[in-house]
């Protein structure tokens, strides 16, 4: 299976403002019927009016309310969905519901489906990377990457060979024997991503994965993610507080509002083929980010706390 030639097709020459599809999610609209004889592929993820409350009675906090969306299976391509919104709008709750992680899971009401089946528990088809890196301090880089394969019972020689491949993929050659305390934040996050992707999850869930990194390292990590995603061709959900990061990485941007947390718009983004620095200088990119910030202010009724 070959990766796409370019990570994102560029907008038409001379068009500084490419058409942007901005629409509210319409979960009730049925999908077109498949052609006769065509196999039906279940949606990768579907939320049907998912609500999650923490606590009971008058003190209950509604994290998300009636969230509905569909991420279809896109063979040989995949989709990268970014999620933005103010603090407390339920972005992490959505990720952890997909992952089947308590206490965010199960939903209070509604239904969360993965590959056409209700989520019941965590599974190997889903991998989570968050801002905390989640590395084991007593294991070196190679063994951290291979740890999940070890839990699956893979023989040591095979899992270490796999881990070495991923050391190369994330650019950590020469650091195989280092421990997490000896690594920079960007290096630790590379290990965490490799440790997740070596397990070949169909769905990668990323919760502010680059939020603690320096700006320059963050841009390099965005490029790395695009390259690895092209190789894996799976589905990625990424939560971010950076509007620029959401626009650069996302095929679609899920825009959320708070009080209660809800999905208010889905924005389809062009796929620029340039580096993050080059993309950020394009007029369409600047305009899109400003439009998204304005939209965030419109739905919240206050200046957005998100950064460009």
Backbone as CSV, one residue per row, in Angstrom:
resi,resn,N_x,N_y,N_z,CA_x,CA_y,CA_z,C_x,C_y,C_z
1,UNK,0.859,-1.195,0.000,0.000,0.000,0.000,0.886,1.234,0.000
2,UNK,0.747,2.095,-0.952,1.605,3.262,-1.078,0.960,4.483,-0.481
3,UNK,1.803,5.351,0.100,1.299,6.594,0.673,1.022,7.585,-0.435
4,UNK,0.143,8.575,-0.184,-0.116,9.601,-1.180,1.170,10.325,-1.554
5,UNK,1.266,10.816,-2.788,2.476,11.481,-3.245,2.724,12.757,-2.461
6,UNK,1.682,13.484,-2.129,1.817,14.703,-1.342,0.872,14.615,-0.181
7,UNK,1.279,15.222,0.932,0.428,15.113,2.104,-0.886,15.844,1.911
8,UNK,-0.894,16.921,1.131,-2.124,17.671,0.914,-2.102,18.335,-0.454
9,UNK,-3.130,18.149,-1.295,-3.154,18.859,-2.565,-3.308,20.356,-2.360
10,UNK,-2.531,21.137,-3.078,-2.537,22.585,-2.889,-3.759,23.211,-3.534
11,UNK,-4.159,24.419,-3.062,-5.252,25.136,-3.712,-4.867,25.531,-5.128
12,UNK,-5.857,25.855,-5.925,-5.619,26.201,-7.320,-4.719,27.417,-7.416
13,UNK,-3.793,27.441,-8.406,-2.897,28.585,-8.562,-3.680,29.877,-8.718
14,UNK,-3.199,30.917,-8.035,-3.826,32.222,-8.147,-5.094,32.374,-7.329
15,UNK,-5.456,31.340,-6.567,-6.675,31.413,-5.763,-6.294,31.562,-4.308
16,UNK,-6.223,32.808,-3.774,-5.789,33.005,-2.389,-6.849,32.631,-1.381
17,UNK,-8.080,32.447,-1.826,-9.167,32.126,-0.902,-9.923,30.908,-1.423
18,UNK,-9.354,29.708,-1.255,-10.054,28.528,-1.766,-11.381,28.337,-1.063
19,UNK,-12.299,27.720,-1.766,-13.614,27.478,-1.206,-13.509,26.610,0.033
20,UNK,-14.149,27.025,1.088,-14.142,26.281,2.344,-15.556,25.810,2.623
21,UNK,-15.687,24.526,2.854,-17.000,23.976,3.159,-17.249,24.132,4.643
22,UNK,-18.265,24.880,5.010,-18.622,25.109,6.402,-20.051,24.666,6.593
23,UNK,-20.243,23.666,7.438,-21.589,23.130,7.579,-21.793,22.584,8.979
24,UNK,-23.014,22.580,9.405,-23.361,21.940,10.662,-23.524,20.456,10.429
25,UNK,-23.133,19.634,11.428,-23.276,18.199,11.246,-24.729,17.813,11.095
26,UNK,-24.994,16.887,10.201,-26.355,16.446,9.958,-26.435,14.928,10.122
27,UNK,-26.372,14.462,11.392,-26.327,13.025,11.613,-27.573,12.302,11.178
28,UNK,-28.677,13.008,11.010,-29.922,12.327,10.665,-30.080,12.065,9.184
29,UNK,-29.159,12.617,8.357,-29.279,12.440,6.914,-28.673,11.094,6.537
30,UNK,-29.442,10.195,5.948,-28.900,8.889,5.618,-27.867,8.964,4.505
31,UNK,-26.877,8.060,4.575,-25.854,8.002,3.533,-26.447,7.405,2.272
32,UNK,-25.893,7.749,1.095,-26.388,7.166,-0.142,-26.259,5.640,-0.119
33,UNK,-27.196,4.968,-0.746,-27.151,3.507,-0.776,-25.986,3.044,-1.629
34,UNK,-25.264,1.991,-1.198,-24.153,1.500,-1.989,-24.632,0.874,-3.284
35,UNK,-23.761,0.873,-4.275,-24.101,0.254,-5.555,-24.303,-1.245,-5.355
36,UNK,-25.166,-1.867,-6.178,-25.396,-3.304,-6.043,-24.097,-4.090,-6.138
37,UNK,-23.946,-5.027,-5.209,-22.765,-5.870,-5.192,-21.567,-5.271,-4.476
38,UNK,-21.670,-3.990,-4.065,-20.561,-3.342,-3.377,-20.613,-3.657,-1.883
39,UNK,-19.484,-4.066,-1.317,-19.430,-4.381,0.110,-19.624,-3.101,0.928
40,UNK,-20.391,-3.178,1.980,-20.647,-2.037,2.842,-19.555,-1.973,3.902
41,UNK,-18.828,-0.876,3.955,-17.777,-0.692,4.957,-18.355,0.106,6.111
42,UNK,-18.275,-0.410,7.332,-18.811,0.342,8.466,-18.030,1.627,8.683
43,UNK,-18.719,2.637,9.209,-18.045,3.884,9.547,-16.969,3.611,10.599
44,UNK,-15.884,4.360,10.529,-14.813,4.187,11.506,-15.306,4.576,12.894
45,UNK,-15.908,5.755,12.992,-16.476,6.229,14.261,-17.796,6.918,13.967
46,UNK,-18.782,6.655,14.798,-20.062,7.359,14.694,-20.560,7.662,16.103
47,UNK,-20.896,8.918,16.342,-21.548,9.337,17.587,-22.995,9.667,17.258
48,UNK,-23.895,9.132,18.052,-25.315,9.391,17.875,-25.873,10.015,19.144
49,UNK,-25.967,11.348,19.112,-26.510,12.107,20.242,-25.882,11.677,21.566
50,UNK,-24.559,11.688,21.600,-23.827,11.271,22.802,-23.801,12.402,23.822
51,UNK,-24.246,12.086,25.028,-24.206,13.019,26.154,-23.448,12.360,27.294
52,UNK,-22.586,13.131,27.959,-21.872,12.620,29.129,-21.989,13.618,30.264
53,UNK,-22.535,13.151,31.396,-22.646,13.956,32.607,-21.776,13.348,33.695
54,UNK,-21.132,14.188,34.465,-20.377,13.743,35.632,-21.147,14.163,36.878
55,UNK,-21.424,13.201,37.728,-22.216,13.482,38.916,-23.700,13.320,38.646
56,UNK,-24.489,13.560,39.677,-25.936,13.409,39.569,-26.646,14.588,40.211
57,UNK,-27.903,14.733,39.871,-28.731,15.767,40.482,-28.327,17.164,40.059
58,UNK,-28.625,18.173,40.890,-28.374,19.566,40.517,-26.891,19.897,40.373
59,UNK,-26.012,19.065,40.976,-24.573,19.318,40.889,-23.921,18.631,39.694
60,UNK,-24.710,17.939,38.884,-24.154,17.217,37.734,-23.564,18.203,36.723
61,UNK,-22.431,17.833,36.173,-21.785,18.660,35.154,-21.922,17.966,33.813
62,UNK,-22.467,18.698,32.837,-22.623,18.151,31.493,-21.343,18.434,30.713
63,UNK,-20.591,17.378,30.419,-19.344,17.542,29.659,-19.630,17.741,28.176
64,UNK,-20.447,16.879,27.596,-20.874,17.028,26.204,-22.360,16.700,26.123
65,UNK,-23.042,17.306,25.174,-24.485,17.109,25.045,-24.863,16.907,23.585
66,UNK,-25.514,15.784,23.325,-26.070,15.487,21.995,-25.044,15.670,20.876
67,UNK,-23.850,15.126,21.075,-22.805,15.224,20.050,-23.018,14.111,19.024
68,UNK,-23.124,14.494,17.762,-23.335,13.537,16.674,-22.379,13.857,15.524
69,UNK,-21.721,12.841,15.026,-20.878,12.990,13.840,-20.558,11.603,13.292
70,UNK,-20.053,11.585,12.071,-19.657,10.332,11.425,-18.301,10.536,10.760
71,UNK,-17.396,9.602,10.979,-16.132,9.551,10.245,-16.153,8.267,9.436
72,UNK,-16.266,8.424,8.131,-16.405,7.262,7.263,-15.061,6.584,7.031
73,UNK,-15.121,5.329,6.638,-13.918,4.598,6.279,-13.426,5.110,4.926
74,UNK,-12.173,5.546,4.882,-11.595,6.068,3.638,-10.401,5.199,3.276
75,UNK,-10.623,4.082,2.570,-9.523,3.178,2.265,-8.414,3.847,1.469
76,UNK,-7.164,3.484,1.809,-5.985,3.990,1.120,-5.826,5.500,1.250
77,UNK,-6.482,6.075,2.244,-6.353,7.514,2.437,-6.452,7.890,3.910
78,UNK,-7.517,7.466,4.575,-7.713,7.844,5.959,-8.194,9.275,6.091
79,UNK,-8.367,9.706,7.317,-8.798,11.083,7.574,-8.201,11.543,8.893
80,UNK,-7.785,12.814,8.910,-7.267,13.417,10.126,-8.239,14.500,10.562
81,UNK,-8.851,14.293,11.725,-9.846,15.211,12.274,-9.212,15.958,13.439
82,UNK,-9.244,17.287,13.387,-8.785,18.077,14.526,-9.996,18.650,15.252
83,UNK,-9.870,18.794,16.558,-10.976,19.258,17.400,-10.510,20.483,18.171
84,UNK,-11.222,21.593,18.004,-10.872,22.832,18.701,-12.094,23.352,19.443
85,UNK,-11.816,24.157,20.438,-12.884,24.753,21.228,-12.333,25.223,22.556
86,UNK,-13.086,26.037,23.291,-12.598,26.560,24.572,-12.449,25.457,25.611
87,UNK,-11.715,25.738,26.654,-11.556,24.780,27.751,-12.919,24.420,28.321
88,UNK,-13.099,23.143,28.629,-14.348,22.696,29.220,-15.437,22.372,28.216
89,UNK,-15.090,22.310,26.923,-16.123,22.029,25.919,-16.237,20.542,25.601
90,UNK,-15.427,19.705,26.250,-15.592,18.267,26.087,-14.724,17.617,25.031
91,UNK,-13.667,18.299,24.592,-12.799,17.731,23.553,-12.182,16.409,24.002
92,UNK,-11.615,16.414,25.206,-10.987,15.190,25.713,-12.021,14.115,26.010
93,UNK,-13.211,14.523,26.391,-14.277,13.544,26.652,-14.602,12.758,25.388
94,UNK,-14.611,13.437,24.238,-14.874,12.740,22.980,-13.802,11.695,22.713
95,UNK,-12.515,12.081,22.881,-11.434,11.131,22.634,-11.530,9.926,23.551
96,UNK,-11.772,10.177,24.814,-11.769,9.076,25.775,-13.023,8.218,25.675
97,UNK,-14.079,8.772,25.148,-15.256,7.956,24.859,-14.961,6.994,23.713
98,UNK,-14.297,7.504,22.676,-13.899,6.627,21.572,-12.965,5.532,22.079
99,UNK,-12.046,5.910,22.971,-11.080,4.949,23.493,-11.707,3.953,24.461
100,UNK,-12.888,4.286,25.013,-13.516,3.413,25.993,-12.896,3.519,27.365
101,UNK,-12.389,4.711,27.724,-11.685,4.908,28.988,-12.582,5.568,30.024
102,UNK,-12.639,4.991,31.202,-13.379,5.581,32.315,-12.563,6.715,32.899
103,UNK,-13.186,7.732,33.524,-14.623,7.855,33.809,-15.425,8.505,32.682
104,UNK,-14.760,8.881,31.586,-15.485,9.535,30.488,-16.403,8.569,29.763
105,UNK,-16.070,7.310,29.810,-16.872,6.253,29.205,-17.491,5.438,30.329
106,UNK,-18.730,4.967,30.196,-19.602,5.069,29.024,-20.394,6.374,29.004
107,UNK,-21.011,6.702,27.867,-21.846,7.907,27.803,-23.040,7.788,28.744
108,UNK,-23.528,8.935,29.163,-24.762,8.951,29.962,-25.960,8.596,29.092
109,UNK,-25.930,9.066,27.856,-26.969,8.701,26.892,-26.384,8.794,25.493
110,UNK,-27.098,8.240,24.526,-26.605,8.213,23.165,-25.749,6.982,22.919
111,UNK,-25.142,6.932,21.736,-24.400,5.740,21.346,-23.112,6.135,20.630
112,UNK,-22.005,5.503,21.032,-20.715,5.678,20.375,-20.342,4.368,19.698
113,UNK,-20.116,4.423,18.381,-19.811,3.227,17.605,-18.413,3.330,17.015
114,UNK,-17.691,2.227,17.012,-16.403,2.113,16.347,-16.469,0.923,15.412
115,UNK,-16.252,1.177,14.129,-16.376,0.157,13.090,-17.727,-0.560,13.157
116,UNK,-18.759,0.233,13.393,-20.122,-0.262,13.348,-20.596,-0.960,14.601
117,UNK,-19.750,-1.061,15.628,-20.134,-1.755,16.854,-20.045,-0.805,18.044
118,UNK,-20.967,-0.924,19.009,-20.897,-0.059,20.185,-19.583,-0.245,20.936
119,UNK,-19.005,0.870,21.368,-17.789,0.801,22.186,-18.141,0.160,23.523
120,UNK,-17.367,-0.826,23.921,-17.609,-1.503,25.191,-16.417,-1.417,26.132
121,UNK,-15.217,-1.285,25.570,-13.997,-1.237,26.364,-12.854,-0.790,25.466
122,UNK,-11.675,-0.489,26.049,-10.517,-0.183,25.204,-10.164,-1.378,24.334
123,UNK,-9.542,-1.110,23.188,-9.182,-2.192,22.280,-7.943,-1.865,21.479
124,UNK,-7.297,-2.868,20.878,-6.067,-2.651,20.110,-6.275,-1.870,18.820
125,UNK,-7.528,-1.682,18.420,-7.793,-0.895,17.210,-7.726,0.598,17.471
126,UNK,-7.530,1.003,18.746,-7.451,2.410,19.116,-6.209,2.650,19.964
127,UNK,-5.472,3.720,19.663,-4.292,4.088,20.430,-4.383,5.538,20.860
128,UNK,-3.937,5.834,22.087,-4.042,7.181,22.645,-2.663,7.743,22.953
129,UNK,-2.411,8.964,22.474,-1.194,9.711,22.796,-1.637,11.024,23.409
130,UNK,-1.115,11.340,24.591,-1.495,12.617,25.204,-0.253,13.444,25.508
131,UNK,-0.468,14.551,26.200,0.599,15.507,26.456,1.590,15.001,27.496
132,UNK,1.229,13.970,28.240,2.064,13.493,29.347,3.078,12.442,28.921
133,UNK,3.082,12.101,27.645,4.043,11.158,27.065,3.824,9.708,27.487
134,UNK,3.512,9.430,28.749,3.152,8.084,29.213,4.250,7.060,28.942
135,UNK,5.500,7.447,29.172,6.613,6.519,29.017,6.953,5.871,30.353
136,UNK,7.483,4.661,30.295,7.907,3.952,31.504,9.340,4.365,31.826
137,UNK,9.571,5.008,32.981,10.888,5.608,33.264,12.014,4.592,33.381
138,UNK,11.698,3.333,33.718,12.742,2.325,33.915,13.101,1.585,32.630
139,UNK,12.435,1.942,31.514,12.732,1.306,30.227,13.401,2.308,29.290
140,UNK,14.337,1.816,28.482,14.969,2.697,27.517,14.061,2.903,26.308
141,UNK,14.538,3.703,25.350,13.721,4.047,24.187,13.233,2.800,23.460
142,UNK,14.144,1.888,23.178,13.794,0.688,22.418,12.753,-0.141,23.157
143,UNK,12.957,-0.339,24.449,12.029,-1.173,25.213,10.696,-0.480,25.444
144,UNK,10.696,0.861,25.536,9.426,1.575,25.648,8.598,1.381,24.387
145,UNK,9.249,1.488,23.225,8.524,1.317,21.969,8.014,-0.109,21.829
146,UNK,8.787,-1.074,22.319,8.427,-2.483,22.167,7.496,-2.994,23.258
147,UNK,7.192,-2.155,24.255,6.478,-2.655,25.435,5.097,-3.207,25.094
148,UNK,4.347,-2.494,24.249,3.016,-2.978,23.889,3.067,-4.310,23.157
149,UNK,4.079,-4.483,22.298,4.244,-5.755,21.597,4.586,-6.874,22.573
150,UNK,5.332,-6.517,23.609,5.656,-7.499,24.660,4.391,-7.968,25.355
151,UNK,3.484,-7.026,25.646,2.226,-7.403,26.298,1.384,-8.295,25.405
152,UNK,1.555,-8.177,24.097,0.819,-9.017,23.157,1.454,-10.395,22.978
153,UNK,2.591,-10.601,23.638,3.219,-11.907,23.567,4.149,-12.108,22.386
154,UNK,4.543,-11.036,21.699,5.449,-11.176,20.556,6.844,-11.555,21.042
155,UNK,7.511,-12.491,20.389,8.867,-12.878,20.787,9.808,-11.670,20.833
156,UNK,10.782,-11.721,21.748,11.647,-10.573,21.991,12.378,-10.113,20.734
157,UNK,12.968,-11.030,19.974,13.741,-10.624,18.800,12.860,-9.916,17.783
158,UNK,11.635,-10.395,17.604,10.729,-9.787,16.629,10.277,-8.409,17.081
159,UNK,9.927,-8.296,18.354,9.422,-6.994,18.805,10.526,-5.946,18.816
160,UNK,11.782,-6.354,19.107,12.868,-5.390,19.078,13.189,-4.970,17.643
161,UNK,13.054,-5.894,16.698,13.235,-5.529,15.292,12.192,-4.498,14.876
162,UNK,10.945,-4.723,15.282,9.876,-3.761,14.976,10.183,-2.408,15.620
163,UNK,10.627,-2.455,16.868,10.916,-1.208,17.581,12.045,-0.441,16.896
164,UNK,13.070,-1.162,16.412,14.178,-0.491,15.720,13.685,0.198,14.445
165,UNK,12.748,-0.434,13.750,12.184,0.204,12.564,11.535,1.530,12.922
166,UNK,10.822,1.549,14.041,10.119,2.768,14.432,11.065,3.813,15.010
167,UNK,12.177,3.378,15.598,13.199,4.332,16.012,13.668,5.141,14.804
168,UNK,13.855,4.464,13.669,14.271,5.146,12.447,13.161,6.048,11.919
169,UNK,11.913,5.552,11.951,10.798,6.332,11.422,10.652,7.677,12.131
170,UNK,10.884,7.690,13.449,10.695,8.930,14.214,12.008,9.676,14.434
171,UNK,13.089,9.234,13.781,14.336,9.981,13.802,15.083,9.950,15.108
172,UNK,15.105,8.807,15.781,15.789,8.698,17.074,16.977,7.738,17.032
173,UNK,17.541,7.499,15.840,18.713,6.640,15.764,19.823,7.181,16.666
174,UNK,20.472,6.277,17.400,21.509,6.663,18.327,21.012,6.875,19.743
175,UNK,19.688,6.910,19.921,19.120,7.128,21.260,18.427,5.886,21.799
176,UNK,18.651,4.739,21.157,17.913,3.521,21.528,18.086,3.142,22.992
177,UNK,19.264,3.410,23.568,19.553,2.956,24.936,19.348,4.043,25.982
178,UNK,18.867,5.190,25.536,18.617,6.266,26.502,17.285,6.047,27.221
179,UNK,17.210,6.605,28.442,15.988,6.513,29.237,15.217,7.832,29.128
180,UNK,13.924,7.798,29.433,13.116,9.022,29.279,13.706,10.253,29.951
181,UNK,14.334,10.090,31.110,14.907,11.238,31.819,16.058,11.879,31.057
182,UNK,16.614,11.160,30.080,17.731,11.663,29.293,17.276,12.311,27.984
183,UNK,15.979,12.346,27.746,15.441,12.835,26.484,14.782,14.196,26.649
184,UNK,14.807,14.983,25.584,14.055,16.239,25.563,12.571,15.940,25.424
185,UNK,11.740,16.974,25.599,10.297,16.774,25.472,9.908,16.285,24.092
186,UNK,10.535,16.867,23.040,10.215,16.431,21.689,10.615,14.998,21.433
187,UNK,11.753,14.585,21.987,12.199,13.196,21.823,11.269,12.238,22.564
188,UNK,10.844,12.635,23.753,9.909,11.792,24.506,8.601,11.609,23.744
189,UNK,8.128,12.679,23.122,6.877,12.562,22.384,7.044,11.683,21.149
190,UNK,8.215,11.721,20.527,8.477,10.823,19.410,8.422,9.365,19.856
191,UNK,8.981,9.091,21.024,8.930,7.724,21.556,7.483,7.320,21.815
192,UNK,6.698,8.229,22.412,5.301,7.921,22.711,4.509,7.637,21.441
193,UNK,4.744,8.414,20.384,4.045,8.188,19.115,4.464,6.854,18.513
194,UNK,5.776,6.570,18.534,6.255,5.296,17.989,5.693,4.119,18.780
195,UNK,5.635,4.245,20.113,5.123,3.161,20.948,3.653,2.881,20.673
196,UNK,2.933,3.893,20.220,1.518,3.715,19.879,1.360,3.156,18.475
197,UNK,2.069,3.744,17.512,1.881,3.351,16.119,2.490,1.994,15.802
198,UNK,3.477,1.534,16.573,4.043,0.202,16.335,2.988,-0.877,16.525
199,UNK,1.932,-0.563,17.279,0.838,-1.508,17.511,-0.180,-1.502,16.375
200,UNK,0.006,-0.599,15.408,-0.838,-0.504,14.217,-2.319,-0.327,14.538
201,UNK,-2.653,0.672,15.374,-4.075,0.930,15.633,-4.739,1.516,14.403
202,UNK,-5.989,1.183,14.189,-6.742,1.772,13.082,-7.125,3.219,13.383
203,UNK,-7.237,3.538,14.665,-7.629,4.882,15.078,-6.581,5.407,16.058
204,UNK,-6.013,6.572,15.757,-5.050,7.217,16.636,-5.715,8.423,17.287
205,UNK,-5.730,8.454,18.602,-6.344,9.527,19.374,-5.234,10.336,20.027
206,UNK,-5.200,11.649,19.778,-4.112,12.491,20.270,-4.691,13.688,21.007
207,UNK,-4.372,13.780,22.301,-4.914,14.835,23.152,-3.821,15.846,23.473
208,UNK,-3.831,16.979,22.772,-2.819,18.028,22.943,-1.415,17.431,22.928
209,UNK,-1.072,16.627,21.926,0.202,15.910,21.982,1.428,16.801,21.908
210,UNK,1.294,18.002,21.307,2.451,18.865,21.118,2.358,20.133,21.955
211,UNK,1.416,20.193,22.876,1.147,21.427,23.598,2.293,21.912,24.456
212,UNK,3.138,21.000,24.957,4.218,21.395,25.863,5.537,21.625,25.146
213,UNK,5.547,21.539,23.824,6.794,21.630,23.071,7.088,23.057,22.634
214,UNK,8.358,23.335,22.426,8.762,24.632,21.892,8.198,24.792,20.477
215,UNK,7.945,26.045,20.039,7.302,26.260,18.736,7.996,25.563,17.571
216,UNK,9.327,25.659,17.489,10.031,25.034,16.374,9.907,23.529,16.378
217,UNK,10.050,22.928,17.555,9.917,21.474,17.666,8.490,21.056,17.349
218,UNK,7.542,21.875,17.751,6.133,21.569,17.493,5.867,21.482,15.990
219,UNK,6.445,22.388,15.223,6.251,22.341,13.771,6.847,21.079,13.175
220,UNK,8.026,20.679,13.674,8.643,19.452,13.158,7.805,18.225,13.519
221,UNK,7.182,18.245,14.685,6.336,17.130,15.092,5.080,17.069,14.237
222,UNK,4.575,18.229,13.828,3.422,18.238,12.925,3.779,17.596,11.595
223,UNK,4.959,17.926,11.069,5.408,17.309,9.819,5.587,15.802,9.981
224,UNK,6.151,15.396,11.112,6.335,13.965,11.371,4.996,13.254,11.411
225,UNK,4.021,13.854,12.081,2.708,13.234,12.178,2.090,13.053,10.793
226,UNK,2.170,14.080,9.951,1.621,13.975,8.596,2.300,12.837,7.833
227,UNK,3.625,12.735,7.944,4.344,11.687,7.211,3.947,10.297,7.705
228,UNK,3.911,10.116,9.027,3.557,8.802,9.562,2.102,8.459,9.255
229,UNK,1.239,9.470,9.288,-0.173,9.235,8.990,-0.346,8.807,7.543
230,UNK,0.415,9.418,6.646,0.358,9.012,5.246,0.772,7.551,5.076
231,UNK,1.745,7.115,5.861,2.184,5.724,5.787,1.125,4.777,6.348
232,UNK,0.532,5.156,7.468,-0.450,4.294,8.135,-1.808,4.328,7.444
233,UNK,-2.172,5.531,6.934,-3.444,5.722,6.239,-4.627,5.298,7.112
234,UNK,-4.574,5.642,8.372,-5.665,5.348,9.283,-6.472,6.601,9.578
235,UNK,-7.150,6.593,10.710,-7.961,7.725,11.144,-7.324,8.329,12.386
236,UNK,-7.180,9.651,12.394,-6.581,10.353,13.520,-7.564,11.397,14.036
237,UNK,-7.761,11.430,15.354,-8.464,12.519,16.032,-7.424,13.250,16.870
238,UNK,-7.294,14.561,16.672,-6.299,15.333,17.408,-6.942,16.558,18.041
239,UNK,-6.839,16.644,19.360,-7.325,17.799,20.106,-6.185,18.815,20.212
240,UNK,-6.495,20.079,19.954,-5.476,21.117,20.042,-6.101,22.434,20.467
241,UNK,-5.272,23.288,21.096,-5.681,24.656,21.387,-5.078,25.639,20.390
242,UNK,-4.376,25.130,19.402,-3.768,25.984,18.380,-4.611,25.941,17.114
243,UNK,-5.144,27.093,16.722,-5.934,27.178,15.497,-5.077,26.832,14.288
244,UNK,-3.843,27.336,14.238,-2.969,27.040,13.107,-2.690,25.550,12.996
245,UNK,-2.465,24.907,14.121,-2.213,23.465,14.114,-3.440,22.710,13.611
246,UNK,-4.616,23.135,14.048,-5.850,22.485,13.621,-6.046,22.606,12.114
247,UNK,-5.752,23.784,11.570,-5.969,24.013,10.141,-4.905,23.299,9.319
248,UNK,-3.659,23.308,9.780,-2.599,22.650,9.015,-2.782,21.139,8.975
249,UNK,-3.166,20.546,10.097,-3.230,19.087,10.172,-4.571,18.511,9.726
250,UNK,-5.649,19.239,9.907,-6.967,18.633,9.758,-7.483,18.551,8.338
251,UNK,-8.071,17.397,7.991,-8.938,17.325,6.814,-10.262,17.997,7.136
252,UNK,-10.703,17.759,8.369,-11.888,18.457,8.884,-11.566,18.975,10.275
253,UNK,-12.112,20.139,10.588,-11.982,20.713,11.928,-13.343,20.652,12.601
254,UNK,-13.407,19.969,13.727,-14.620,19.946,14.539,-14.563,21.133,15.491
255,UNK,-15.513,22.027,15.359,-15.576,23.236,16.185,-16.579,23.015,17.309
256,UNK,-16.115,23.165,18.551,-16.971,22.915,19.700,-17.174,24.179,20.517
257,UNK,-18.283,24.207,21.228,-18.595,25.290,22.150,-18.825,24.675,23.526
258,UNK,-18.807,25.520,24.550,-18.910,25.040,25.927,-20.250,25.412,26.549
259,UNK,-20.483,24.828,27.725,-21.647,25.159,28.582,-22.999,24.973,27.904
260,UNK,-23.375,23.774,27.530,-22.611,22.525,27.644,-21.731,22.298,26.424
261,UNK,-20.792,21.349,26.531,-19.942,21.004,25.406,-20.767,20.445,24.261
262,UNK,-20.590,21.011,23.076,-21.388,20.575,21.936,-20.624,20.848,20.647
263,UNK,-20.916,20.048,19.646,-20.314,20.212,18.325,-21.190,21.157,17.522
264,UNK,-20.624,22.309,17.134,-21.445,23.327,16.482,-21.177,23.448,14.986
265,UNK,-20.002,23.074,14.521,-19.713,23.145,13.098,-18.622,22.147,12.723
266,UNK,-18.651,21.746,11.470,-17.604,20.904,10.891,-17.073,21.643,9.668
267,UNK,-15.784,21.951,9.668,-15.175,22.725,8.597,-14.237,21.825,7.795
268,UNK,-14.448,21.778,6.510,-13.588,21.001,5.636,-12.433,21.879,5.171
269,UNK,-11.213,21.372,5.326,-10.019,22.180,5.089,-9.289,21.699,3.840
270,UNK,-8.805,22.636,2.992,-7.944,22.226,1.882,-6.680,21.581,2.419
271,UNK,-6.032,20.787,1.609,-4.823,20.093,2.043,-3.580,20.717,1.405
272,UNK,-2.967,21.701,2.033,-1.756,22.284,1.449,-0.622,21.270,1.472
273,UNK,0.245,21.325,0.460,1.341,20.378,0.375,2.648,20.919,0.918
274,UNK,2.626,22.113,1.509,3.856,22.745,1.964,4.155,22.393,3.420
275,UNK,5.319,22.822,3.874,5.690,22.691,5.279,4.808,23.612,6.117
276,UNK,4.777,23.412,7.443,3.971,24.321,8.279,4.346,25.787,8.113
277,UNK,5.661,26.077,8.024,6.075,27.474,7.879,5.558,28.065,6.578
278,UNK,5.687,27.317,5.492,5.221,27.814,4.192,3.711,27.979,4.171
279,UNK,2.988,27.028,4.729,1.529,27.112,4.744,1.056,28.343,5.489
280,UNK,1.710,28.653,6.599,1.278,29.766,7.431,1.443,31.120,6.755
281,UNK,2.212,31.154,5.675,2.386,32.417,4.940,1.386,32.577,3.801
282,UNK,0.621,31.545,3.512,-0.339,31.614,2.422,-1.554,32.451,2.828
283,UNK,-2.022,33.349,1.946,-3.186,34.171,2.296,-4.406,33.337,2.688
284,UNK,-4.675,32.233,1.964,-5.856,31.438,2.289,-5.745,30.862,3.695
285,UNK,-4.523,30.492,4.102,-4.325,29.897,5.423,-4.586,30.933,6.521
286,UNK,-4.025,32.122,6.333,-4.245,33.202,7.307,-5.731,33.524,7.410
287,UNK,-6.405,33.627,6.269,-7.829,33.961,6.270,-8.666,32.857,6.923
288,UNK,-8.293,31.619,6.662,-9.037,30.503,7.254,-8.911,30.537,8.773
289,UNK,-7.680,30.748,9.268,-7.468,30.801,10.714,-8.254,31.944,11.345
290,UNK,-8.255,33.107,10.693,-9.005,34.244,11.228,-10.506,33.958,11.216
291,UNK,-10.982,33.308,10.167,-12.389,32.929,10.110,-12.744,31.974,11.240
292,UNK,-11.843,31.006,11.501,-12.104,30.045,12.566,-12.124,30.719,13.936
293,UNK,-11.191,31.635,14.166,-11.189,32.370,15.432,-12.469,33.187,15.591
294,UNK,-12.903,33.835,14.514,-14.139,34.611,14.573,-15.327,33.712,14.848
295,UNK,-15.326,32.543,14.235,-16.426,31.598,14.458,-16.455,31.136,15.907
296,UNK,-15.288,30.934,16.491,-15.214,30.552,17.905,-15.792,31.647,18.799
297,UNK,-15.488,32.897,18.455,-16.045,34.004,19.231,-17.554,34.091,19.051
298,UNK,-18.025,33.830,17.853,-19.465,33.893,17.583,-20.237,32.873,18.429
299,UNK,-19.702,31.648,18.521,-20.450,30.598,19.223,-20.306,30.700,20.732
300,UNK,-19.235,31.391,21.182,-19.031,31.491,22.627,-19.535,32.804,23.208
301,UNK,-19.683,33.807,22.337,-20.131,35.116,22.821,-19.060,35.886,23.530
302,UNK,-17.798,35.441,23.415,-16.680,36.099,24.082,-15.445,35.916,23.224
303,UNK,-14.417,36.796,23.411,-13.177,36.619,22.649,-12.591,35.228,22.866
304,UNK,-12.127,34.622,21.806,-11.615,33.262,21.901,-10.330,33.209,22.688
305,UNK,-10.190,32.167,23.526,-8.956,31.956,24.269,-7.948,31.129,23.473
306,UNK,-8.369,30.630,22.335,-7.461,29.838,21.512,-6.438,30.746,20.851
307,UNK,-5.290,30.181,20.557,-4.231,30.963,19.935,-4.113,30.603,18.467
308,UNK,-3.678,31.596,17.693,-3.489,31.369,16.252,-2.236,30.551,16.052
